[in-house]
């Protein structure tokens, strides 16, 4: 029997036990790691990335804890991504206020940035099937227009180290 | 973790790849992204 094309809702995916377990584990990080992550995310917004670990005013061990919890990805002494931000080019170019451009790690990250920042953003990307350019205007309340556009949420093993991640 | 211009294109891609995962409408994908980065991540950062 041919499997049906899988279409899900956000509620379906957030009800997944692995999703909840992963976030519970992340929420167990200590106060020092939380402070470091706040600073790293602010740096990605303000300046982009990657960020030299040595340039942070936090112990390397704290950054390693964030890496171990899959909240950032450290490579060669640099934080190369801190979800939802990537410090290296991806297929998801984010237009922020003031003409700033950043890269998001993946489609879901790109769509979550407006809610995270509390400001409207633009996502420039391409259809993964035909490569047609897509521009999505997204406010903290949701996307405007772009009727018919869909996103694909893959499995974790596809992603880490390839500038994209699991939920 | 990609976008498709239409469900037809997502379906055609999936029929050729049989990739693991699921498709979401743009509205549902936004709900997921907003829940993660607008709610869970800020809660973690407090």
N, CA and C atoms of all chains as a GROMACS GRO file, in nm:
protein
  639
    1UNK      N    1   0.085  -0.119   0.000
    1UNK     CA    2   0.000   0.000   0.000
    1UNK      C    3   0.089   0.125   0.000
    2UNK      N    4   0.057   0.220  -0.086
    2UNK     CA    5   0.136   0.342  -0.095
    2UNK      C    6   0.108   0.432   0.024
    3UNK      N    7   0.212   0.476   0.094
    3UNK     CA    8   0.187   0.565   0.209
    3UNK      C    9   0.130   0.698   0.162
    4UNK      N   10   0.046   0.756   0.246
    4UNK     CA   11  -0.014   0.884   0.214
    4UNK      C   12   0.085   0.996   0.241
    5UNK      N   13   0.076   1.100   0.161
    5UNK     CA   14   0.158   1.219   0.182
    5UNK      C   15   0.129   1.272   0.323
    6UNK      N   16   0.233   1.283   0.406
    6UNK     CA   17   0.207   1.318   0.547
    6UNK      C   18   0.192   1.468   0.569
    7UNK      N   19   0.076   1.512   0.608
    7UNK     CA   20   0.051   1.653   0.643
    7UNK      C   21   0.010   1.655   0.790
    8UNK      N   22   0.078   1.738   0.867
    8UNK     CA   23   0.053   1.744   1.010
    8UNK      C   24   0.027   1.888   1.053
    9UNK      N   25  -0.013   1.903   1.178
    9UNK     CA   26  -0.031   2.037   1.237
    9UNK      C   27   0.080   2.060   1.339
   10UNK      N   28   0.091   2.187   1.381
   10UNK     CA   29   0.187   2.219   1.486
   10UNK      C   30   0.155   2.139   1.612
   11UNK      N   31   0.027   2.130   1.644
   11UNK     CA   32  -0.012   2.056   1.765
   11UNK      C   33   0.030   1.911   1.756
   12UNK      N   34   0.016   1.851   1.637
   12UNK     CA   35   0.060   1.711   1.620
   12UNK      C   36   0.207   1.696   1.656
   13UNK      N   37   0.289   1.786   1.603
   13UNK     CA   38   0.433   1.772   1.621
   13UNK      C   39   0.475   1.805   1.764
   14UNK      N   40   0.408   1.901   1.827
   14UNK     CA   41   0.446   1.936   1.964
   14UNK      C   42   0.396   1.832   2.064
   15UNK      N   43   0.301   1.748   2.022
   15UNK     CA   44   0.253   1.642   2.110
   15UNK      C   45   0.348   1.522   2.109
   16UNK      N   46   0.446   1.526   2.020
   16UNK     CA   47   0.541   1.416   2.009
   16UNK      C   48   0.626   1.406   2.137
   17UNK      N   49   0.641   1.287   2.188
   17UNK     CA   50   0.713   1.268   2.316
   17UNK      C   51   0.858   1.313   2.304
   18UNK      N   52   0.920   1.290   2.191
   18UNK     CA   53   1.060   1.330   2.173
   18UNK      C   54   1.074   1.482   2.179
   19UNK      N   55   0.980   1.552   2.121
   19UNK     CA   56   0.983   1.699   2.123
   19UNK      C   57   0.981   1.749   2.267
   20UNK      N   58   0.888   1.698   2.344
   20UNK     CA   59   0.874   1.744   2.482
   20UNK      C   60   0.998   1.705   2.564
   21UNK      N   61   1.046   1.584   2.543
   21UNK     CA   62   1.162   1.538   2.619
   21UNK      C   63   1.284   1.624   2.588
   22UNK      N   64   1.300   1.659   2.461
   22UNK     CA   65   1.417   1.739   2.422
   22UNK      C   66   1.411   1.877   2.489
   23UNK      N   67   1.293   1.936   2.495
   23UNK     CA   68   1.282   2.068   2.557
   23UNK      C   69   1.295   2.061   2.708
   24UNK      N   70   1.244   1.954   2.768
   24UNK     CA   71   1.263   1.937   2.913
   24UNK      C   72   1.412   1.930   2.945
   25UNK      N   73   1.484   1.856   2.862
   25UNK     CA   74   1.628   1.843   2.884
   25UNK      C   75   1.696   1.979   2.869
   26UNK      N   76   1.659   2.053   2.768
   26UNK     CA   77   1.718   2.186   2.746
   26UNK      C   78   1.687   2.278   2.863
   27UNK      N   79   1.567   2.268   2.916
   27UNK     CA   80   1.527   2.357   3.026
   27UNK      C   81   1.597   2.324   3.156
   28UNK      N   82   1.675   2.217   3.156
   28UNK     CA   83   1.748   2.180   3.277
   28UNK      C   84   1.883   2.249   3.286
   29UNK      N   85   1.918   2.330   3.189
   29UNK     CA   86   2.049   2.398   3.194
   29UNK      C   87   2.053   2.495   3.311
   30UNK      N   88   2.173   2.521   3.358
   30UNK     CA   89   2.190   2.607   3.475
   30UNK      C   90   2.181   2.755   3.442
   31UNK      N   91   2.185   2.835   3.549
   31UNK     CA   92   2.171   2.981   3.533
   31UNK      C   93   2.284   3.039   3.449
   32UNK      N   94   2.405   2.988   3.467
   32UNK     CA   95   2.518   3.040   3.390
   32UNK      C   96   2.500   3.012   3.241
   33UNK      N   97   2.450   2.895   3.210
   33UNK     CA   98   2.427   2.861   3.069
   33UNK      C   99   2.316   2.946   3.010
   34UNK      N  100   2.214   2.973   3.088
   34UNK     CA  101   2.105   3.060   3.040
   34UNK      C  102   2.158   3.200   3.009
   35UNK      N  103   2.242   3.250   3.098
   35UNK     CA  104   2.297   3.384   3.077
   35UNK      C  105   2.383   3.386   2.951
   36UNK      N  106   2.461   3.281   2.932
   36UNK     CA  107   2.547   3.274   2.813
   36UNK      C  108   2.462   3.268   2.687
   37UNK      N  109   2.356   3.189   2.690
   37UNK     CA  110   2.271   3.177   2.572
   37UNK      C  111   2.203   3.310   2.541
   38UNK      N  112   2.159   3.381   2.644
   38UNK     CA  113   2.099   3.514   2.620
   38UNK      C  114   2.199   3.604   2.547
   39UNK      N  115   2.323   3.604   2.593
   39UNK     CA  116   2.425   3.689   2.531
   39UNK      C  117   2.457   3.645   2.388
   40UNK      N  118   2.466   3.516   2.369
   40UNK     CA  119   2.498   3.464   2.235
   40UNK      C  120   2.388   3.500   2.136
   41UNK      N  121   2.263   3.480   2.177
   41UNK     CA  122   2.152   3.513   2.087
   41UNK      C  123   2.148   3.663   2.058
   42UNK      N  124   2.175   3.744   2.160
   42UNK     CA  125   2.177   3.889   2.138
   42UNK      C  126   2.289   3.927   2.042
   43UNK      N  127   2.403   3.861   2.051
   43UNK     CA  128   2.514   3.890   1.960
   43UNK      C  129   2.478   3.852   1.816
   44UNK      N  130   2.411   3.739   1.801
   44UNK     CA  131   2.371   3.700   1.665
   44UNK      C  132   2.277   3.804   1.605
   45UNK      N  133   2.186   3.857   1.687
   45UNK     CA  134   2.093   3.959   1.636
   45UNK      C  135   2.169   4.087   1.604
   46UNK      N  136   2.256   4.129   1.696
   46UNK     CA  137   2.322   4.258   1.680
   46UNK      C  138   2.430   4.256   1.572
   47UNK      N  139   2.509   4.150   1.570
   47UNK     CA  140   2.629   4.149   1.486
   47UNK      C  141   2.634   4.034   1.386
   48UNK      N  142   2.546   3.936   1.399
   48UNK     CA  143   2.558   3.816   1.318
   48UNK      C  144   2.660   3.722   1.380
   49UNK      N  145   2.693   3.618   1.312
   49UNK     CA  146   2.788   3.520   1.362
   49UNK      C  147   2.883   3.483   1.251
   50UNK      N  148   2.968   3.383   1.273
   50UNK     CA  149   2.991   3.308   1.397
   50UNK      C  150   3.054   3.395   1.505
   51UNK      N  151   3.053   3.343   1.628
   51UNK     CA  152   3.108   3.414   1.744
   51UNK      C  153   3.223   3.332   1.801
   52UNK      N  154   3.336   3.397   1.818
   52UNK     CA  155   3.449   3.329   1.881
   52UNK      C  156   3.414   3.302   2.027
   53UNK      N  157   3.426   3.178   2.068
   53UNK     CA  158   3.395   3.144   2.208
   53UNK      C  159   3.482   3.228   2.301
   54UNK      N  160   3.608   3.250   2.263
   54UNK     CA  161   3.700   3.326   2.348
   54UNK      C  162   3.658   3.472   2.364
   55UNK      N  163   3.571   3.520   2.275
   55UNK     CA  164   3.527   3.660   2.285
   55UNK      C  165   3.411   3.677   2.382
   56UNK      N  166   3.356   3.567   2.429
   56UNK     CA  167   3.242   3.574   2.521
   56UNK      C  168   3.291   3.588   2.664
   57UNK      N  169   3.214   3.656   2.744
   57UNK     CA  170   3.251   3.673   2.885
   57UNK      C  171   3.192   3.561   2.970
   58UNK      N  172   3.191   3.442   2.913
   58UNK     CA  173   3.140   3.324   2.983
   58UNK      C  174   3.242   3.212   2.970
   59UNK      N  175   3.255   3.129   3.071
   59UNK     CA  176   3.351   3.019   3.062
   59UNK      C  177   3.319   2.926   2.945
   60UNK      N  178   3.424   2.872   2.885
   60UNK     CA  179   3.405   2.782   2.771
   60UNK      C  180   3.320   2.661   2.810
   61UNK      N  181   3.331   2.620   2.936
   61UNK     CA  182   3.253   2.505   2.981
   61UNK      C  183   3.103   2.530   2.976
   62UNK      N  184   3.065   2.653   2.999
   62UNK     CA  185   2.923   2.689   2.993
   62UNK      C  186   2.874   2.681   2.848
   63UNK      N  187   2.957   2.729   2.757
   63UNK     CA  188   2.921   2.721   2.615
   63UNK      C  189   2.916   2.574   2.572
   64UNK      N  190   3.007   2.495   2.626
   64UNK     CA  191   3.006   2.352   2.594
   64UNK      C  192   2.876   2.287   2.644
   65UNK      N  193   2.825   2.333   2.756
   65UNK     CA  194   2.697   2.280   2.806
   65UNK      C  195   2.585   2.312   2.708
   66UNK      N  196   2.586   2.433   2.655
   66UNK     CA  197   2.484   2.470   2.555
   66UNK      C  198   2.497   2.384   2.429
   67UNK      N  199   2.622   2.355   2.392
   67UNK     CA  200   2.646   2.270   2.275
   67UNK      C  201   2.594   2.129   2.302
   68UNK      N  202   2.622   2.080   2.421
   68UNK     CA  203   2.578   1.944   2.455
   68UNK      C  204   2.426   1.932   2.456
   69UNK      N  205   2.359   2.040   2.488
   69UNK     CA  206   2.211   2.040   2.490
   69UNK      C  207   2.152   2.077   2.356
   70UNK      N  208   2.237   2.091   2.255
   70UNK     CA  209   2.192   2.123   2.119
   70UNK      C  210   2.118   2.257   2.112
   71UNK      N  211   2.166   2.352   2.192
   71UNK     CA  212   2.111   2.487   2.182
   71UNK      C  213   2.200   2.576   2.098
   72UNK      N  214   2.327   2.542   2.089
   72UNK     CA  215   2.421   2.607   1.999
   72UNK      C  216   2.507   2.497   1.936
   73UNK      N  217   2.582   2.535   1.836
   73UNK     CA  218   2.676   2.440   1.775
   73UNK      C  219   2.811   2.508   1.766
   74UNK      N  220   2.908   2.449   1.834
   74UNK     CA  221   3.043   2.504   1.838
   74UNK      C  222   3.133   2.421   1.748
   75UNK      N  223   3.206   2.492   1.663
   75UNK     CA  224   3.298   2.424   1.571
   75UNK      C  225   3.425   2.509   1.563
   76UNK      N  226   3.539   2.444   1.588
   76UNK     CA  227   3.668   2.513   1.580
   76UNK      C  228   3.671   2.641   1.663
   77UNK      N  229   3.618   2.631   1.784
   77UNK     CA  230   3.625   2.744   1.875
   77UNK      C  231   3.529   2.857   1.845
   78UNK      N  232   3.434   2.834   1.758
   78UNK     CA  233   3.338   2.937   1.723
   78UNK      C  234   3.195   2.883   1.738
   79UNK      N  235   3.107   2.969   1.788
   79UNK     CA  236   2.965   2.934   1.788
   79UNK      C  237   2.915   2.962   1.646
   80UNK      N  238   2.892   2.856   1.572
   80UNK     CA  239   2.853   2.875   1.432
   80UNK      C  240   2.702   2.884   1.415
   81UNK      N  241   2.628   2.833   1.512
   81UNK     CA  242   2.485   2.858   1.510
   81UNK      C  243   2.431   2.857   1.651
   82UNK      N  244   2.328   2.934   1.670
   82UNK     CA  245   2.254   2.940   1.796
   82UNK      C  246   2.109   2.952   1.755
   83UNK      N  247   2.038   2.846   1.765
   83UNK     CA  248   1.902   2.842   1.711
   83UNK      C  249   1.818   2.958   1.761
   84UNK      N  250   1.755   3.030   1.672
   84UNK     CA  251   1.727   3.000   1.531
   84UNK      C  252   1.829   3.056   1.432
   85UNK      N  253   1.942   3.111   1.481
   85UNK     CA  254   2.034   3.182   1.393
   85UNK      C  255   2.147   3.093   1.344
   86UNK      N  256   2.187   3.114   1.221
   86UNK     CA  257   2.308   3.052   1.168
   86UNK      C  258   2.410   3.161   1.141
   87UNK      N  259   2.534   3.133   1.173
   87UNK     CA  260   2.640   3.230   1.146
   87UNK      C  261   2.701   3.212   1.009
   88UNK      N  262   2.657   3.114   0.936
   88UNK     CA  263   2.705   3.091   0.799
   88UNK      C  264   2.584   3.086   0.706
   89UNK      N  265   2.605   3.115   0.579
   89UNK     CA  266   2.490   3.125   0.487
   89UNK      C  267   2.407   2.997   0.480
   90UNK      N  268   2.277   3.019   0.479
   90UNK     CA  269   2.182   2.910   0.460
   90UNK      C  270   2.083   2.951   0.351
   91UNK      N  271   1.988   2.865   0.327
   91UNK     CA  272   1.884   2.894   0.226
   91UNK      C  273   1.775   2.984   0.281
   92UNK      N  274   1.793   3.036   0.403
   92UNK     CA  275   1.688   3.116   0.467
   92UNK      C  276   1.747   3.251   0.509
   93UNK      N  277   1.733   3.349   0.422
   93UNK     CA  278   1.787   3.482   0.449
   93UNK      C  279   1.679   3.564   0.518
   94UNK      N  280   1.714   3.619   0.633
   94UNK     CA  281   1.619   3.696   0.713
   94UNK      C  282   1.644   3.844   0.695
   95UNK      N  283   1.541   3.918   0.660
   95UNK     CA  284   1.550   4.063   0.655
   95UNK      C  285   1.491   4.119   0.784
   96UNK      N  286   1.576   4.186   0.862
   96UNK     CA  287   1.532   4.241   0.991
   96UNK      C  288   1.519   4.392   0.978
   97UNK      N  289   1.474   4.456   1.085
   97UNK     CA  290   1.460   4.601   1.084
   97UNK      C  291   1.595   4.666   1.065
   98UNK      N  292   1.593   4.785   1.009
   98UNK     CA  293   1.717   4.858   0.988
   98UNK      C  294   1.801   4.804   0.874
   99UNK      N  295   1.742   4.720   0.791
   99UNK     CA  296   1.815   4.666   0.676
   99UNK      C  297   1.913   4.556   0.710
  100UNK      N  298   1.908   4.508   0.835
  100UNK     CA  299   2.001   4.400   0.872
  100UNK      C  300   1.959   4.270   0.805
  101UNK      N  301   2.057   4.188   0.769
  101UNK     CA  302   2.031   4.056   0.714
  101UNK      C  303   2.101   3.951   0.800
  102UNK      N  304   2.031   3.845   0.828
  102UNK     CA  305   2.086   3.733   0.903
  102UNK      C  306   2.041   3.605   0.835
  103UNK      N  307   2.094   3.492   0.880
  103UNK     CA  308   2.051   3.363   0.828
  103UNK      C  309   1.983   3.283   0.937
  104UNK      N  310   1.872   3.220   0.901
  104UNK     CA  311   1.806   3.128   0.992
  104UNK      C  312   1.851   2.986   0.960
  105UNK      N  313   1.840   2.899   1.060
  105UNK     CA  314   1.887   2.762   1.041
  105UNK      C  315   1.795   2.682   0.949
  106UNK      N  316   1.666   2.704   0.957
  106UNK     CA  317   1.575   2.623   0.876
  106UNK      C  318   1.441   2.694   0.865
  107UNK      N  319   1.346   2.631   0.799
  107UNK     CA  320   1.217   2.694   0.771
  107UNK      C  321   1.142   2.728   0.900
  108UNK      N  322   1.138   2.636   0.993
  108UNK     CA  323   1.063   2.661   1.117
  108UNK      C  324   1.131   2.770   1.198
  109UNK      N  325   1.263   2.766   1.204
  109UNK     CA  326   1.336   2.872   1.273
  109UNK      C  327   1.306   3.008   1.210
  110UNK      N  328   1.307   3.012   1.077
  110UNK     CA  329   1.282   3.138   1.006
  110UNK      C  330   1.146   3.194   1.043
  111UNK      N  331   1.047   3.106   1.052
  111UNK     CA  332   0.911   3.151   1.082
  111UNK      C  333   0.894   3.191   1.228
  112UNK      N  334   0.979   3.139   1.316
  112UNK     CA  335   0.968   3.172   1.458
  112UNK      C  336   1.036   3.301   1.497
  113UNK      N  337   1.118   3.355   1.411
  113UNK     CA  338   1.199   3.472   1.448
  113UNK      C  339   1.114   3.596   1.472
  114UNK      N  340   1.009   3.615   1.395
  114UNK     CA  341   0.924   3.733   1.417
  114UNK      C  342   0.865   3.730   1.557
  115UNK      N  343   0.818   3.613   1.600
  115UNK     CA  344   0.761   3.602   1.734
  115UNK      C  345   0.869   3.620   1.840
  116UNK      N  346   0.988   3.572   1.814
  116UNK     CA  347   1.096   3.585   1.911
  116UNK      C  348   1.138   3.731   1.928
  117UNK      N  349   1.150   3.802   1.816
  117UNK     CA  350   1.197   3.941   1.822
  117UNK      C  351   1.084   4.039   1.849
  118UNK      N  352   0.960   3.998   1.823
  118UNK     CA  353   0.847   4.090   1.837
  118UNK      C  354   0.846   4.194   1.728
  119UNK      N  355   0.895   4.160   1.612
  119UNK     CA  356   0.894   4.254   1.499
  119UNK      C  357   0.872   4.179   1.369
  120UNK      N  358   0.823   4.252   1.269
  120UNK     CA  359   0.802   4.192   1.138
  120UNK      C  360   0.935   4.164   1.071
  121UNK      N  361   0.943   4.055   1.000
  121UNK     CA  362   1.064   4.016   0.928
  121UNK      C  363   1.025   3.968   0.789
  122UNK      N  364   1.125   3.958   0.704
  122UNK     CA  365   1.104   3.897   0.572
  122UNK      C  366   1.194   3.774   0.563
  123UNK      N  367   1.141   3.670   0.504
  123UNK     CA  368   1.219   3.548   0.479
  123UNK      C  369   1.236   3.536   0.328
  124UNK      N  370   1.361   3.528   0.284
  124UNK     CA  371   1.388   3.504   0.142
  124UNK      C  372   1.446   3.364   0.129
  125UNK      N  373   1.380   3.283   0.048
  125UNK     CA  374   1.421   3.145   0.035
  125UNK      C  375   1.381   3.096  -0.104
  126UNK      N  376   1.388   2.966  -0.124
  126UNK     CA  377   1.348   2.909  -0.253
  126UNK      C  378   1.267   2.782  -0.230
  127UNK      N  379   1.182   2.753  -0.327
  127UNK     CA  380   1.109   2.626  -0.322
  127UNK      C  381   1.210   2.512  -0.330
  128UNK      N  382   1.202   2.419  -0.238
  128UNK     CA  383   1.298   2.308  -0.232
  128UNK      C  384   1.280   2.212  -0.350
  129UNK      N  385   1.168   2.223  -0.421
  129UNK     CA  386   1.142   2.134  -0.534
  129UNK      C  387   1.183   2.197  -0.667
  130UNK      N  388   1.144   2.323  -0.688
  130UNK     CA  389   1.167   2.383  -0.820
  130UNK      C  390   1.264   2.501  -0.815
  131UNK      N  391   1.306   2.540  -0.695
  131UNK     CA  392   1.402   2.649  -0.675
  131UNK      C  393   1.346   2.787  -0.707
  132UNK      N  394   1.215   2.797  -0.724
  132UNK     CA  395   1.156   2.930  -0.746
  132UNK      C  396   1.176   3.014  -0.621
  133UNK      N  397   1.213   3.143  -0.638
  133UNK     CA  398   1.232   3.227  -0.519
  133UNK      C  399   1.099   3.252  -0.447
  134UNK      N  400   1.109   3.254  -0.316
  134UNK     CA  401   0.992   3.281  -0.231
  134UNK      C  402   1.028   3.393  -0.136
  135UNK      N  403   0.935   3.487  -0.115
  135UNK     CA  404   0.954   3.589  -0.013
  135UNK      C  405   0.832   3.585   0.079
  136UNK      N  406   0.860   3.567   0.204
  136UNK     CA  407   0.754   3.556   0.303
  136UNK      C  408   0.763   3.673   0.400
  137UNK      N  409   0.655   3.747   0.412
  137UNK     CA  410   0.648   3.855   0.511
  137UNK      C  411   0.580   3.797   0.635
  138UNK      N  412   0.652   3.806   0.746
  138UNK     CA  413   0.603   3.741   0.868
  138UNK      C  414   0.605   3.842   0.982
  139UNK      N  415   0.492   3.859   1.047
  139UNK     CA  416   0.484   3.946   1.164
  139UNK      C  417   0.475   3.856   1.287
  140UNK      N  418   0.483   3.915   1.406
  140UNK     CA  419   0.467   3.830   1.526
  140UNK      C  420   0.331   3.761   1.533
  141UNK      N  421   0.234   3.812   1.454
  141UNK     CA  422   0.102   3.750   1.454
  141UNK      C  423   0.089   3.641   1.348
  142UNK      N  424   0.182   3.637   1.253
  142UNK     CA  425   0.174   3.532   1.152
  142UNK      C  426   0.217   3.580   1.016
  143UNK      N  427   0.218   3.488   0.919
  143UNK     CA  428   0.259   3.524   0.783
  143UNK      C  429   0.147   3.597   0.711
  144UNK      N  430   0.186   3.687   0.621
  144UNK     CA  431   0.090   3.759   0.539
  144UNK      C  432   0.099   3.707   0.397
  145UNK      N  433  -0.012   3.670   0.341
  145UNK     CA  434  -0.012   3.621   0.204
  145UNK      C  435   0.057   3.487   0.192
  146UNK      N  436   0.122   3.466   0.077
  146UNK     CA  437   0.195   3.342   0.050
  146UNK      C  438   0.103   3.220   0.062
  147UNK      N  439  -0.020   3.238   0.017
  147UNK     CA  440  -0.115   3.127   0.025
  147UNK      C  441  -0.061   3.007  -0.050
  148UNK      N  442  -0.074   2.893   0.008
  148UNK     CA  443  -0.032   2.769  -0.058
  148UNK      C  444   0.108   2.724  -0.023
  149UNK      N  445   0.192   2.815   0.029
  149UNK     CA  446   0.328   2.774   0.065
  149UNK      C  447   0.322   2.671   0.177
  150UNK      N  448   0.410   2.572   0.167
  150UNK     CA  449   0.416   2.470   0.272
  150UNK      C  450   0.559   2.456   0.321
  151UNK      N  451   0.573   2.401   0.440
  151UNK     CA  452   0.705   2.373   0.497
  151UNK      C  453   0.716   2.224   0.524
  152UNK      N  454   0.840   2.177   0.520
  152UNK     CA  455   0.865   2.036   0.552
  152UNK      C  456   0.948   2.030   0.678
  153UNK      N  457   0.904   1.948   0.772
  153UNK     CA  458   0.978   1.928   0.896
  153UNK      C  459   1.036   1.787   0.893
  154UNK      N  460   1.169   1.780   0.891
  154UNK     CA  461   1.234   1.651   0.880
  154UNK      C  462   1.273   1.595   1.013
  155UNK      N  463   1.346   1.487   1.008
  155UNK     CA  464   1.391   1.421   1.129
  155UNK      C  465   1.528   1.470   1.169
  156UNK      N  466   1.558   1.456   1.296
  156UNK     CA  467   1.677   1.510   1.356
  156UNK      C  468   1.806   1.464   1.288
  157UNK      N  469   1.812   1.337   1.249
  157UNK     CA  470   1.939   1.286   1.197
  157UNK      C  471   1.980   1.352   1.065
  158UNK      N  472   1.887   1.421   1.001
  158UNK     CA  473   1.919   1.488   0.876
  158UNK      C  474   2.000   1.615   0.898
  159UNK      N  475   2.006   1.664   1.021
  159UNK     CA  476   2.023   1.807   1.034
  159UNK      C  477   2.148   1.858   1.102
  160UNK      N  478   2.175   1.818   1.224
  160UNK     CA  479   2.279   1.885   1.300
  160UNK      C  480   2.412   1.880   1.224
  161UNK      N  481   2.480   1.992   1.226
  161UNK     CA  482   2.606   2.001   1.155
  161UNK      C  483   2.589   2.041   1.010
  162UNK      N  484   2.463   2.052   0.970
  162UNK     CA  485   2.437   2.095   0.833
  162UNK      C  486   2.357   2.224   0.835
  163UNK      N  487   2.383   2.303   0.938
  163UNK     CA  488   2.320   2.435   0.952
  163UNK      C  489   2.170   2.427   0.961
  164UNK      N  490   2.120   2.321   1.019
  164UNK     CA  491   1.978   2.313   1.044
  164UNK      C  492   1.960   2.214   1.157
  165UNK      N  493   1.844   2.213   1.215
  165UNK     CA  494   1.829   2.133   1.336
  165UNK      C  495   1.691   2.073   1.350
  166UNK      N  496   1.682   1.995   1.455
  166UNK     CA  497   1.552   1.940   1.490
  166UNK      C  498   1.477   2.039   1.576
  167UNK      N  499   1.357   2.006   1.609
  167UNK     CA  500   1.277   2.096   1.689
  167UNK      C  501   1.325   2.099   1.832
  168UNK      N  502   1.340   2.054   0.661
  168UNK     CA  503   1.317   2.189   0.714
  168UNK      C  504   1.324   2.291   0.601
  169UNK      N  505   1.241   2.272   0.500
  169UNK     CA  506   1.244   2.357   0.382
  169UNK      C  507   1.105   2.407   0.348
  170UNK      N  508   1.104   2.502   0.255
  170UNK     CA  509   0.978   2.555   0.206
  170UNK      C  510   0.949   2.501   0.066
  171UNK      N  511   0.821   2.496   0.034
  171UNK     CA  512   0.775   2.461  -0.100
  171UNK      C  513   0.671   2.564  -0.141
  172UNK      N  514   0.670   2.595  -0.269
  172UNK     CA  515   0.578   2.701  -0.314
  172UNK      C  516   0.433   2.656  -0.308
  173UNK      N  517   0.410   2.525  -0.307
  173UNK     CA  518   0.272   2.475  -0.304
  173UNK      C  519   0.271   2.334  -0.248
  174UNK      N  520   0.152   2.288  -0.212
  174UNK     CA  521   0.142   2.149  -0.166
  174UNK      C  522   0.178   2.054  -0.279
  175UNK      N  523   0.144   2.092  -0.401
  175UNK     CA  524   0.177   2.007  -0.516
  175UNK      C  525   0.328   1.986  -0.526
  176UNK      N  526   0.404   2.091  -0.507
  176UNK     CA  527   0.550   2.078  -0.515
  176UNK      C  528   0.605   1.998  -0.396
  177UNK      N  529   0.547   2.018  -0.280
  177UNK     CA  530   0.591   1.939  -0.164
  177UNK      C  531   0.562   1.791  -0.186
  178UNK      N  532   0.445   1.765  -0.242
  178UNK     CA  533   0.405   1.627  -0.265
  178UNK      C  534   0.496   1.561  -0.371
  179UNK      N  535   0.522   1.634  -0.478
  179UNK     CA  536   0.607   1.578  -0.585
  179UNK      C  537   0.747   1.548  -0.531
  180UNK      N  538   0.800   1.639  -0.452
  180UNK     CA  539   0.932   1.618  -0.392
  180UNK      C  540   0.930   1.495  -0.302
  181UNK      N  541   0.827   1.484  -0.220
  181UNK     CA  542   0.818   1.373  -0.126
  181UNK      C  543   0.802   1.240  -0.199
  182UNK      N  544   0.724   1.241  -0.308
  182UNK     CA  545   0.705   1.115  -0.382
  182UNK      C  546   0.836   1.067  -0.443
  183UNK      N  547   0.926   1.162  -0.469
  183UNK     CA  548   1.057   1.122  -0.523
  183UNK      C  549   1.158   1.089  -0.416
  184UNK      N  550   1.138   1.140  -0.296
  184UNK     CA  551   1.238   1.122  -0.190
  184UNK      C  552   1.193   1.029  -0.079
  185UNK      N  553   1.063   1.026  -0.054
  185UNK     CA  554   1.006   0.952   0.060
  185UNK      C  555   1.079   0.989   0.189
  186UNK      N  556   1.113   1.115   0.200
  186UNK     CA  557   1.185   1.162   0.318
  186UNK      C  558   1.100   1.143   0.443
  187UNK      N  559   1.169   1.117   0.555
  187UNK     CA  560   1.098   1.110   0.683
  187UNK      C  561   1.058   1.250   0.725
  188UNK      N  562   0.944   1.263   0.786
  188UNK     CA  563   0.900   1.393   0.834
  188UNK      C  564   0.758   1.419   0.791
  189UNK      N  565   0.722   1.546   0.790
  189UNK     CA  566   0.584   1.582   0.759
  189UNK      C  567   0.578   1.721   0.699
  190UNK      N  568   0.473   1.744   0.621
  190UNK     CA  569   0.448   1.877   0.563
  190UNK      C  570   0.351   1.952   0.653
  191UNK      N  571   0.371   2.083   0.659
  191UNK     CA  572   0.279   2.171   0.732
  191UNK      C  573   0.241   2.287   0.641
  192UNK      N  574   0.118   2.332   0.655
  192UNK     CA  575   0.082   2.456   0.586
  192UNK      C  576   0.165   2.569   0.645
  193UNK      N  577   0.172   2.681   0.574
  193UNK     CA  578   0.251   2.793   0.625
  193UNK      C  579   0.198   2.840   0.761
  194UNK      N  580   0.066   2.843   0.776
  194UNK     CA  581   0.007   2.888   0.903
  194UNK      C  582   0.046   2.794   1.017
  195UNK      N  583   0.044   2.663   0.990
  195UNK     CA  584   0.080   2.567   1.094
  195UNK      C  585   0.231   2.572   1.122
  196UNK      N  586   0.309   2.590   1.018
  196UNK     CA  587   0.454   2.601   1.039
  196UNK      C  588   0.487   2.724   1.122
  197UNK      N  589   0.414   2.834   1.098
  197UNK     CA  590   0.434   2.953   1.182
  197UNK      C  591   0.396   2.923   1.326
  198UNK      N  592   0.284   2.854   1.347
  198UNK     CA  593   0.244   2.822   1.485
  198UNK      C  594   0.354   2.743   1.555
  199UNK      N  595   0.414   2.652   1.483
  199UNK     CA  596   0.521   2.572   1.543
  199UNK      C  597   0.643   2.659   1.574
  200UNK      N  598   0.684   2.739   1.477
  200UNK     CA  599   0.801   2.825   1.499
  200UNK      C  600   0.777   2.925   1.610
  201UNK      N  601   0.657   2.982   1.616
  201UNK     CA  602   0.626   3.080   1.720
  201UNK      C  603   0.620   3.014   1.857
  202UNK      N  604   0.570   2.892   1.862
  202UNK     CA  605   0.565   2.821   1.991
  202UNK      C  606   0.706   2.793   2.041
  203UNK      N  607   0.796   2.758   1.950
  203UNK     CA  608   0.933   2.725   1.991
  203UNK      C  609   1.011   2.851   2.027
  204UNK      N  610   1.013   2.947   1.934
  204UNK     CA  611   1.104   3.061   1.951
  204UNK      C  612   1.035   3.182   2.015
  205UNK      N  613   0.904   3.181   2.020
  205UNK     CA  614   0.833   3.290   2.086
  205UNK      C  615   0.787   3.255   2.227
  206UNK      N  616   0.788   3.126   2.258
  206UNK     CA  617   0.740   3.084   2.391
  206UNK      C  618   0.842   2.996   2.466
  207UNK      N  619   0.882   2.886   2.406
  207UNK     CA  620   0.967   2.792   2.482
  207UNK      C  621   1.108   2.846   2.501
  208UNK      N  622   1.166   2.899   2.397
  208UNK     CA  623   1.303   2.950   2.412
  208UNK      C  624   1.307   3.068   2.509
  209UNK      N  625   1.218   3.168   2.499
  209UNK     CA  626   1.220   3.275   2.599
  209UNK      C  627   1.201   3.225   2.742
  210UNK      N  628   1.118   3.122   2.758
  210UNK     CA  629   1.098   3.065   2.892
  210UNK      C  630   1.228   3.005   2.943
  211UNK      N  631   1.299   2.940   2.854
  211UNK     CA  632   1.427   2.880   2.891
  211UNK      C  633   1.529   2.987   2.930
  212UNK      N  634   1.520   3.103   2.868
  212UNK     CA  635   1.620   3.209   2.891
  212UNK      C  636   1.595   3.288   3.019
  213UNK      N  637   1.478   3.272   3.081
  213UNK     CA  638   1.447   3.352   3.200
  213UNK      C  639   1.535   3.312   3.318
   0.00000   0.00000   0.00000
